Amino acid sequence: MANRRIAKRYASALLSLAGEKRVAMDTAAALELVVEALEREPEFMSLLKHPFIAGGEKERLLNEAFTGKVPSLLMDFLALLLEKKRISELATISQVFGELAREQAGVVRARVCSVVPLAEASREKLTKALAVKLKKDVEIVQEQDPRLLGGATMEVGGTLFDGSIKGQLEQLLEKLADN
């Protein structure tokens, strides 16, 4: 809980700056890329968190890795997180920032999970249908899970819609158990 509160404070500050420059959504995308890169290289993140490595050295490492690849606003923000010893909160800050930026832009994120990737035509049709229903722009994030057996699940705004075969089998088992 405390981490989310801290993350929201930093995310709100970044949103304020990015909003002034009208680059909130671009900043959210760049921040997600930084988090993904650091998750792929856990040793790098360990270096950034290490208490015996000087702040200037950590900043140099970040500059080598990301300068020219992400906006300068984000580089300054990462340097601030290093200075305040909050770099370990980066993933949560990114998540909260993305939520705030999408909310500000009137965009809702829908997570669709299926056994196989959605065909582009199906993805576009789903995006349009949700946009009409929700009266907002929709961003589809697709995940794959072979445990679903077939069908798909979708989460929109905290509500889960389960159209998977696995979900249908679980419902059938519950009904049988009740009888």
TORBA-311045 format. One record per residue (C-alpha): residue number from 1; x, y, z. Coordinates in pm, 1 decimal, m for minus. Example, Ala and Ser with C-alpha at 12.3 -4.5 7.8 and 13.67 -1.06 7.14 Angstrom:
nr/px/py/pz
1/1230.0/m450.0/780.0
2/1367.0/m106.0/714.0
This chain:
nr/px/py/pz
1/0.0/0.0/0.0
2/274.0/244.6/93.1
3/461.5/165.9/m227.5
4/154.9/245.4/m435.7
5/111.8/575.8/m248.3
6/475.3/668.1/m313.8
7/440.6/559.4/m677.1
8/130.7/772.8/m721.6
9/311.8/1079.5/m587.8
10/599.0/1037.2/m834.9
11/367.3/936.1/m1121.1
12/147.4/1241.5/m1062.7
13/449.2/1472.0/m1066.6
14/574.0/1316.9/m1391.9
15/224.8/1341.2/m1542.6
16/210.9/1708.5/m1454.4
17/537.4/1773.7/m1640.7
18/451.9/1546.4/m1933.6
19/102.7/1695.5/m1955.0
20/244.8/2047.6/m1983.9
21/447.6/1931.5/m2283.9
22/157.9/1723.2/m2419.5
23/367.9/1406.5/m2422.1
24/198.0/1202.7/m2147.8
25/110.7/900.7/m2365.3
26/454.0/901.6/m2531.7
27/617.0/921.8/m2189.6
28/403.1/631.0/m2066.0
29/514.1/417.9/m2360.8
30/880.9/508.8/m2309.1
31/856.3/439.3/m1936.6
32/708.3/95.2/m2008.7
33/1001.8/24.0/m2242.5
34/1252.1/120.4/m1971.8
35/1079.6/m106.3/m1718.7
36/1071.6/m395.4/m1967.7
37/1441.2/m347.3/m2044.5
38/1530.0/m345.3/m1674.2
39/1316.8/m655.0/m1611.9
40/1504.5/m837.1/m1890.3
41/1834.7/m740.1/m1723.1
42/1784.4/m790.4/m1348.1
43/2160.2/m753.0/m1286.7
44/2144.9/m399.1/m1425.1
45/1861.0/m312.2/m1189.1
46/2061.4/m464.2/m902.9
47/2346.8/m227.4/m985.2
48/2109.7/68.8/m980.5
49/1977.7/m33.5/m637.1
50/2317.0/m123.5/m488.3
51/2399.3/100.3/m188.6
52/2778.1/94.1/m241.9
53/2770.8/218.6/m601.8
54/2793.4/598.1/m622.2
55/2493.3/789.0/m754.3
56/2701.8/946.5/m1029.3
57/2808.1/603.1/m1152.6
58/2447.8/482.0/m1151.7
59/2339.8/788.5/m1349.8
60/2622.6/728.7/m1598.8
61/2502.1/368.6/m1646.4
62/2145.6/486.1/m1706.1
63/2263.9/750.8/m1952.5
64/2465.4/492.1/m2146.2
65/2168.5/259.0/m2161.2
66/1886.0/500.1/m2242.7
67/2006.5/841.1/m2368.9
68/1871.4/894.0/m2718.7
69/1623.4/609.7/m2674.4
70/1384.0/781.9/m2434.4
71/1281.1/1147.8/m2398.3
72/1503.1/1379.8/m2193.8
73/1211.5/1441.2/m1955.9
74/1216.2/1071.8/m1869.8
75/1596.2/1067.4/m1834.0
76/1568.1/1354.5/m1583.9
77/1295.4/1165.2/m1400.0
78/1508.7/850.0/m1379.1
79/1797.0/1058.7/m1241.5
80/1559.3/1198.5/m977.7
81/1453.6/846.6/m878.0
82/1820.4/752.5/m839.6
83/1889.2/1061.6/m631.5
84/1589.9/996.9/m404.3
85/1671.2/623.5/m385.8
86/1333.6/532.7/m536.1
87/1452.4/347.9/m848.1
88/1322.7/23.3/m694.2
89/970.5/169.5/m725.1
90/1005.5/220.4/m1102.1
91/774.8/m64.8/m1212.2
92/494.4/50.8/m981.8
93/547.1/414.2/m1081.9
94/525.8/310.4/m1448.2
95/202.8/120.9/m1389.7
96/42.1/409.6/m1200.1
97/169.7/666.1/m1451.3
98/22.0/464.9/m1739.1
99/m314.8/447.8/m1563.6
100/m315.0/822.7/m1494.6
101/m200.9/913.0/m1847.1
102/m466.3/691.9/m2009.3
103/m733.1/833.3/m1780.1
104/m628.8/1188.2/m1869.7
105/m634.9/1101.3/m2241.9
106/m972.7/924.2/m2219.5
107/m824.6/585.8/m2305.7
108/m919.5/258.6/m2140.2
109/m693.5/m47.7/m2147.6
110/m846.7/m388.2/m2218.1
111/m638.5/m698.1/m2144.5
112/m734.0/m987.9/m2368.9
113/m595.0/m1331.4/m2289.3
114/m633.7/m1620.0/m2533.2
115/m460.5/m1944.1/m2629.8
116/m351.0/m1803.9/m2965.4
117/m300.4/m1442.1/m3072.7
118/m606.0/m1258.7/m3202.9
119/m615.8/m1207.7/m3576.7
120/m570.3/m841.4/m3669.7
121/m928.0/m820.8/m3804.3
122/m1067.0/m961.8/m3476.5
123/m853.1/m724.3/m3275.1
124/m978.0/m422.0/m3472.4
125/m1339.9/m538.4/m3446.8
126/m1306.5/m584.5/m3069.5
127/m1138.8/m244.2/m3032.5
128/m1418.5/m70.5/m3226.0
129/m1696.7/m252.6/m3038.7
130/m1546.6/m165.8/m2700.1
131/m1490.7/196.1/m2802.9
132/m1857.9/230.5/m2897.6
133/m1975.5/57.1/m2578.8
134/m1743.7/245.3/m2342.6
135/m1747.4/577.3/m2532.0
136/m1368.9/596.3/m2494.2
137/m1066.5/510.7/m2700.1
138/m952.8/154.2/m2629.6
139/m602.6/14.7/m2607.6
140/m589.5/m366.1/m2640.1
141/m310.7/m550.2/m2458.7
142/m293.2/m909.5/m2567.4
143/m158.7/m1199.2/m2362.2
144/m144.4/m1569.9/m2432.1
145/m223.2/m1852.9/m2189.5
146/m241.2/m2212.6/m2313.4
147/m420.5/m2313.2/m1989.2
148/m740.2/m2149.0/m2118.8
149/m789.1/m2440.9/m2363.6
150/m985.6/m2213.1/m2599.3
151/m1187.9/m1893.1/m2605.2
152/m1060.0/m1584.7/m2426.5
153/m1079.6/m1373.9/m2113.6
154/m1092.9/m997.1/m2112.2
155/m1038.6/m748.2/m1831.3
156/m1166.2/m394.3/m1876.2
157/m1159.0/m141.7/m1594.1
158/m1127.4/m406.2/m1325.2
159/m1411.7/m623.7/m1460.5
160/m1321.8/m972.0/m1586.0
161/m1521.7/m1129.6/m1869.0
162/m1448.3/m1501.9/m1895.1
163/m1535.2/m1661.2/m2228.8
164/m1270.5/m1932.0/m2199.3
165/m1336.8/m2304.4/m2218.9
166/m1150.6/m2340.9/m1889.2
167/m1389.3/m2091.9/m1727.3
168/m1693.6/m2269.2/m1870.0
169/m1566.8/m2605.5/m1739.6
170/m1509.1/m2454.5/m1393.5
171/m1865.7/m2314.7/m1391.9
172/m2001.1/m2656.1/m1493.4
173/m1804.5/m2823.8/m1213.0
174/m1944.1/m2572.2/m961.0
175/m2299.8/m2643.8/m1076.1
176/m2242.1/m3018.6/m1052.4
177/m2091.0/m2981.9/m705.5
178/m2394.2/m2781.4/m586.7
179/m2633.8/m3060.8/m692.5
